[in-house]
Amino acid sequence: MMISRLSTGTFKCFLRRNSRVLLCRQYSSTVVRSASSDSELRRILNQLGDGKLTPSESEAMIRRQLVLSTSESSPDKILKSFADIDHTRSSRTGFPEAVFGAGKTPDQIALILDDMARHFNEKVTEGDSVFDNSQRAILATRVSPELYANVKSIPLSHGHLVYHSTAKIISMIPSHSTERSIDCEESLPPGKRIVVATAGTTDLPVAEEAAVVLEAAQCKVDRIYDVGVAGLHRVIRALPRLQNSEVGCIIVCAGMDGALPSVVGGLVSCPVIAVPTSIGYGVSLGGISAMLTMLNSCAPGVGVVNIDNGFGAAALAYKCIL
């Protein structure tokens, strides 16, 4: 391995292994102006040379180090330059803030999640009496596999990541989370199970977004998938689970004609949250047709959230069972 500084004010990082050369690109010499920056870059390159990191992972880590090294600010100030995290949202509204991953950079997602985990860990250490289950849901939604691959390569200080591929959600698990683990069956009153149902298999990404969010908040979730109205016998077969006395709310995700929430709403006594999905042909108009059907439901007790909004449905369902 060789790290050389050039008179032009740039440097190159090379790793020679099996006659191959990895060029980590040219950057301003300010990147290596401190010993800590040199040390971190050397550590990353050593891990790459030892096979502990892939080239793409090492590139992402070096890119993040460049951001931190070239800035006059601390990581906390860098975070505040693009995010003002609402740490008290859970105690104020009953459900915490989540990171909407689409449109954000890997560094932004990682810094936000890490800071949310830091706040969680501090609450656990302090033994905060107002600590509640929903604060365990430290999440980034709408994260593609490609985006997650870059996020996971970034070092975190306060926890580790879990990726839910169908839901496209990152769960941040704080390092202190096991210190106050709560059995969801004991922490929730009787009759507070939430059912997440879909009309078709293609509705699963939206349904899983809702289910994963709820499970992160320590809710009991029962999944009932592919029971659309084209085969009503499937809904009838699922009735014992839908009408279970433990169920406090049902989320129903459906595209195309969007009829399933009305059917379910006419069979159960608990609130039904309808989620139109953008599944369907032609005049389905990306979920608008399903949404209009749900808004016009003749079954009382059916509410509707936005198209593909699994997260919003989960937050509402959680508040329904509080």
C-alpha positions as CSV (number, residue, x, y, z in Angstrom):
1,M,0.0,0.0,0.0
2,M,1.3,3.5,-0.8
3,I,-0.1,6.9,0.1
4,S,1.6,9.7,-1.7
5,R,1.1,13.5,-1.7
6,L,1.6,15.4,-4.9
7,S,3.1,18.9,-5.2
8,T,-0.1,19.9,-7.0
9,G,-2.0,19.7,-3.8
10,T,-3.6,16.4,-4.6
11,F,-3.0,12.8,-3.4
12,K,-3.7,9.4,-4.6
13,C,-4.4,6.2,-2.7
14,F,-3.3,3.0,-4.3
15,L,-3.6,-0.6,-3.3
16,R,-1.6,-3.1,-5.2
17,R,-2.8,-6.7,-4.9
18,N,-2.4,-9.5,-7.4
19,S,-1.0,-6.9,-9.9
20,R,-4.2,-4.9,-9.7
21,V,-4.3,-1.2,-8.8
22,L,-7.2,0.4,-7.0
23,L,-7.4,4.1,-7.7
24,C,-9.4,5.9,-4.9
25,R,-9.4,9.1,-7.0
26,Q,-7.8,12.5,-6.4
27,Y,-8.9,14.8,-3.7
28,S,-7.8,18.1,-2.2
29,S,-4.8,17.9,0.1
30,T,-6.9,19.3,2.9
31,V,-8.3,15.8,3.3
32,V,-5.0,14.6,4.7
33,R,-4.2,17.7,6.7
34,S,-4.8,15.9,10.0
35,A,-3.2,12.8,11.5
36,S,-6.6,11.4,12.3
37,S,-7.7,11.6,8.6
38,D,-4.5,9.8,7.5
39,S,-5.1,7.1,10.2
40,E,-8.7,6.5,9.2
41,L,-7.9,6.3,5.4
42,R,-5.1,3.9,6.2
43,R,-7.4,1.7,8.3
44,I,-10.0,1.6,5.4
45,L,-7.3,0.7,2.9
46,N,-5.9,-2.0,5.2
47,Q,-9.3,-3.5,5.6
48,L,-9.7,-3.5,1.8
49,G,-6.4,-5.2,1.4
50,D,-7.3,-7.8,3.9
51,G,-10.5,-8.6,2.1
52,K,-12.7,-7.3,5.0
53,L,-14.2,-4.7,2.7
54,T,-15.3,-4.7,-0.9
55,P,-14.1,-2.0,-3.3
56,S,-17.5,-0.4,-3.3
57,E,-17.7,-0.4,0.5
58,S,-14.3,1.1,0.9
59,E,-15.1,3.8,-1.6
60,A,-18.2,4.8,0.3
61,M,-16.3,4.9,3.6
62,I,-13.6,7.0,2.0
63,R,-16.2,9.4,0.5
64,R,-17.7,9.9,4.0
65,Q,-14.3,10.4,5.5
66,L,-13.6,13.1,2.9
67,V,-16.8,14.9,3.9
68,L,-15.8,14.9,7.6
69,S,-12.1,15.7,7.0
70,T,-12.7,18.7,4.7
71,S,-15.3,20.3,6.9
72,E,-14.4,22.7,9.7
73,S,-17.5,21.4,11.6
74,S,-18.0,18.4,13.8
75,P,-20.3,15.5,12.7
76,D,-23.0,17.1,14.8
77,K,-22.8,20.4,13.0
78,I,-22.7,18.6,9.6
79,L,-25.9,16.8,10.6
80,K,-27.6,20.0,11.6
81,S,-26.7,21.6,8.2
82,F,-29.3,19.4,6.5
83,A,-31.5,17.9,9.3
84,D,-33.2,19.1,12.4
85,I,-34.3,15.8,14.0
86,D,-37.6,15.9,16.0
87,H,-36.5,13.7,18.9
88,T,-39.6,14.5,20.9
89,R,-42.2,13.7,18.3
90,S,-43.1,10.4,19.9
91,S,-43.9,11.9,23.3
92,R,-45.8,14.8,21.6
93,T,-47.8,12.9,18.9
94,G,-47.6,9.2,19.9
95,F,-45.3,8.1,17.1
96,P,-41.7,8.9,16.2
97,E,-40.2,10.6,13.2
98,A,-38.9,8.3,10.4
99,V,-36.4,9.0,7.7
100,F,-37.8,9.2,4.2
101,G,-34.9,7.7,2.3
102,A,-35.7,8.6,-1.3
103,G,-33.8,11.7,-2.3
104,K,-31.3,11.5,0.5
105,T,-27.7,10.6,0.2
106,P,-26.2,7.6,2.0
107,D,-24.3,9.9,4.4
108,Q,-27.4,11.8,5.3
109,I,-29.3,8.7,6.1
110,A,-26.5,7.2,8.1
111,L,-25.9,10.4,10.1
112,I,-29.6,10.8,10.9
113,L,-30.1,7.2,11.9
114,D,-27.0,7.2,14.1
115,D,-28.1,10.4,15.9
116,M,-31.5,8.9,16.5
117,A,-29.9,5.8,18.0
118,R,-27.6,8.1,20.1
119,H,-30.7,9.8,21.5
120,F,-32.3,6.4,22.2
121,N,-29.2,5.2,24.0
122,E,-29.1,8.3,26.2
123,K,-32.7,7.8,27.2
124,V,-32.0,4.2,28.2
125,T,-29.0,5.2,30.2
126,E,-30.9,8.0,31.9
127,G,-33.8,5.6,32.7
128,D,-36.3,8.0,31.3
129,S,-39.7,7.3,32.8
130,V,-41.6,8.5,29.6
131,F,-39.7,6.0,27.4
132,D,-42.3,4.2,25.2
133,N,-42.3,1.3,22.7
134,S,-42.7,3.5,19.6
135,Q,-39.3,5.2,20.3
136,R,-37.7,1.8,19.3
137,A,-38.8,2.4,15.7
138,I,-35.7,4.1,14.3
139,L,-36.4,3.7,10.6
140,A,-35.6,4.9,7.1
141,T,-38.3,4.1,4.5
142,R,-38.1,3.9,0.7
143,V,-34.5,2.8,0.7
144,S,-33.6,0.8,-2.5
145,P,-31.1,-2.1,-2.3
146,E,-28.5,0.0,-4.1
147,L,-28.9,2.9,-1.6
148,Y,-28.8,0.5,1.3
149,A,-25.5,-1.0,0.0
150,N,-23.9,2.4,0.3
151,V,-25.5,3.2,3.7
152,K,-24.4,0.0,5.3
153,S,-20.7,0.7,4.4
154,I,-20.7,3.8,6.5
155,P,-19.3,3.3,10.1
156,L,-21.9,3.9,12.8
157,S,-21.2,4.7,16.4
158,H,-24.5,4.0,18.2
159,G,-26.0,0.8,16.7
160,H,-26.3,-1.5,13.7
161,L,-28.6,-1.7,10.7
162,V,-31.1,-4.3,9.5
163,Y,-32.5,-4.2,6.0
164,H,-36.0,-5.4,5.1
165,S,-35.8,-5.9,1.3
166,T,-39.5,-6.2,0.5
167,A,-40.5,-3.2,2.6
168,K,-37.4,-1.3,1.5
169,I,-36.9,-0.2,5.1
170,I,-33.7,0.2,7.2
171,S,-34.2,-0.5,10.9
172,M,-31.5,1.0,13.1
173,I,-31.0,-1.1,16.2
174,P,-29.5,1.0,19.0
175,S,-26.6,-0.5,20.9
176,H,-28.5,-0.2,24.2
177,S,-31.8,-1.6,22.8
178,T,-31.4,-5.0,24.6
179,E,-31.0,-3.4,27.9
180,R,-34.7,-2.6,28.1
181,S,-36.2,-5.2,25.8
182,I,-40.0,-5.5,26.1
183,D,-42.1,-8.5,25.3
184,C,-44.7,-7.0,22.9
185,E,-47.4,-9.4,24.3
186,E,-46.8,-8.1,27.8
187,S,-46.4,-4.4,26.9
188,L,-49.7,-4.1,24.9
189,P,-53.1,-4.4,26.5
190,P,-55.3,-7.4,25.4
191,G,-57.1,-7.0,22.1
192,K,-54.4,-4.8,20.5
193,R,-53.1,-7.0,17.7
194,I,-53.0,-5.4,14.2
195,V,-53.8,-7.3,11.0
196,V,-52.1,-6.3,7.8
197,A,-54.0,-7.7,4.8
198,T,-53.5,-7.5,1.0
199,A,-55.7,-8.1,-2.0
200,G,-52.8,-9.5,-4.1
201,T,-49.2,-10.5,-3.8
202,T,-48.1,-7.4,-5.7
203,D,-49.4,-5.3,-2.8
204,L,-46.8,-6.8,-0.5
205,P,-44.2,-4.0,-0.6
206,V,-46.7,-1.5,0.8
207,A,-48.1,-4.0,3.3
208,E,-44.7,-5.0,4.5
209,E,-43.8,-1.3,4.9
210,A,-46.7,-1.1,7.3
211,A,-46.0,-4.4,9.1
212,V,-42.3,-3.7,9.6
213,V,-43.0,-0.3,11.0
214,L,-45.5,-1.7,13.4
215,E,-43.1,-4.5,14.5
216,A,-40.4,-2.0,15.1
217,A,-42.8,-0.2,17.5
218,Q,-43.2,-3.6,19.3
219,C,-46.7,-4.3,18.0
220,K,-48.1,-7.7,17.4
221,V,-48.8,-8.1,13.6
222,D,-50.8,-10.8,11.8
223,R,-50.2,-10.9,8.1
224,I,-53.1,-12.1,5.8
225,Y,-51.9,-11.8,2.2
226,D,-53.5,-12.4,-1.2
227,V,-57.2,-12.5,-0.2
228,G,-58.6,-10.3,-2.9
229,V,-62.3,-10.1,-3.9
230,A,-61.7,-12.1,-7.1
231,G,-61.8,-15.1,-4.8
232,L,-64.1,-14.3,-1.9
233,H,-63.7,-17.8,-0.4
234,R,-60.2,-16.6,0.6
235,V,-61.7,-13.8,2.7
236,I,-64.2,-16.2,4.3
237,R,-61.4,-18.6,5.1
238,A,-59.5,-15.7,6.8
239,L,-62.6,-14.6,8.9
240,P,-61.5,-16.2,12.2
241,R,-58.3,-14.2,12.1
242,L,-60.0,-11.0,11.0
243,Q,-62.6,-11.3,13.7
244,N,-60.3,-12.4,16.4
245,S,-61.0,-10.6,19.7
246,E,-57.4,-9.6,20.0
247,V,-57.5,-7.6,16.8
248,G,-57.8,-3.8,17.4
249,C,-57.2,-2.5,13.9
250,I,-56.9,-3.9,10.4
251,I,-54.8,-2.4,7.5
252,V,-56.0,-3.5,4.1
253,C,-53.8,-2.8,1.0
254,A,-55.3,-3.1,-2.4
255,G,-54.9,-1.9,-5.9
256,M,-56.9,-2.3,-9.1
257,D,-60.6,-1.9,-8.1
258,G,-59.7,-1.4,-4.4
259,A,-62.8,-3.3,-3.2
260,L,-61.3,-5.4,-0.4
261,P,-61.4,-2.7,2.4
262,S,-65.2,-2.4,2.0
263,V,-65.6,-6.1,2.1
264,V,-63.5,-6.4,5.3
265,G,-65.2,-3.3,6.8
266,G,-68.5,-5.0,6.5
267,L,-67.3,-8.1,8.4
268,V,-65.4,-6.7,11.4
269,S,-66.1,-4.4,14.4
270,C,-62.7,-2.7,14.6
271,P,-61.4,0.2,12.5
272,V,-60.2,-0.6,9.0
273,I,-57.4,1.5,7.4
274,A,-57.5,1.3,3.6
275,V,-54.3,1.8,1.7
276,P,-54.7,2.2,-2.1
277,T,-51.7,0.8,-4.0
278,S,-50.4,1.9,-7.4
279,I,-51.1,-1.6,-8.9
280,G,-53.3,-2.0,-11.9
281,Y,-53.8,-1.4,-15.6
282,G,-54.7,1.7,-17.6
283,V,-57.5,3.6,-15.9
284,S,-56.3,2.5,-12.5
285,L,-54.3,5.7,-12.8
286,G,-51.5,4.6,-10.5
287,G,-53.8,3.9,-7.6
288,I,-56.3,6.8,-8.0
289,S,-59.1,4.5,-9.0
290,A,-58.6,2.3,-5.9
291,M,-58.4,5.4,-3.7
292,L,-61.7,6.7,-5.0
293,T,-63.4,3.3,-4.5
294,M,-62.1,3.3,-0.9
295,L,-63.2,6.9,-0.3
296,N,-66.7,5.9,-1.5
297,S,-66.9,2.8,0.7
298,C,-70.4,2.2,2.0
299,A,-69.0,0.2,4.9
300,P,-68.8,2.4,8.0
301,G,-65.5,2.6,10.0
302,V,-63.2,2.6,6.9
303,G,-60.6,5.3,6.7
304,V,-58.2,5.9,3.8
305,V,-54.6,7.0,3.6
306,N,-52.6,8.1,0.6
307,I,-51.6,5.8,-2.2
308,D,-48.8,3.4,-1.3
309,N,-48.5,5.0,2.2
310,G,-47.8,1.9,4.3
311,F,-45.9,4.0,6.9
312,G,-48.8,6.4,7.4
313,A,-51.2,3.5,7.8
314,A,-48.9,1.9,10.4
315,A,-48.7,5.2,12.4
316,L,-52.5,5.6,12.4
317,A,-53.1,1.9,13.3
318,Y,-50.6,2.3,16.2
319,K,-52.5,5.3,17.5
320,C,-55.8,3.4,17.2
321,I,-54.7,0.8,19.7
322,L,-53.0,3.1,22.2
